[in-house]
């Protein structure tokens, strides 16, 4: 009976040791997988951050180009407004000169008719 109990005890001890070894191996495997997932997550976060940084830089360049274009267009509009004002002034001067010339012509015609 004692021999049988000792034998069962030894068998249970071996089984327990095998289960403990399996659990330790599983724990190592799970820790390795966790480490791999953390590394992949970190790489993904870095790639995302790099992409965001690149997109932000590209947007800044585009924004600056738009500001320059707006400035250029504002300058063009301003110069066009000045040109329009200048043309209006010339038109008024020409209209005044035309009226004066017509009046002078009318006076000459009246004088000629007399």
C-alpha angles and dihedrals in degrees: 000000000000091000091050092049091048090049092050089047091053091046091050090047090052091047091048091049091049091049091047090049091049091049092049090049091048090048091052090048092049091048090050091050091048089051091050091049091049090051092049091047091050091049091049091049091049092048090048091049091048090050091048092049091049092047091049092050091048090049091049090053091048091047091051090049090050091050090051091048091048090050091049092049092047089052090048092049091048092050090047090052090051090049090050091050090048091050091048090052091049090048091053091048091048092048090050091048090047091051091049091048091049090049090049090047090049090051091048091049091049090049092047092048091053 
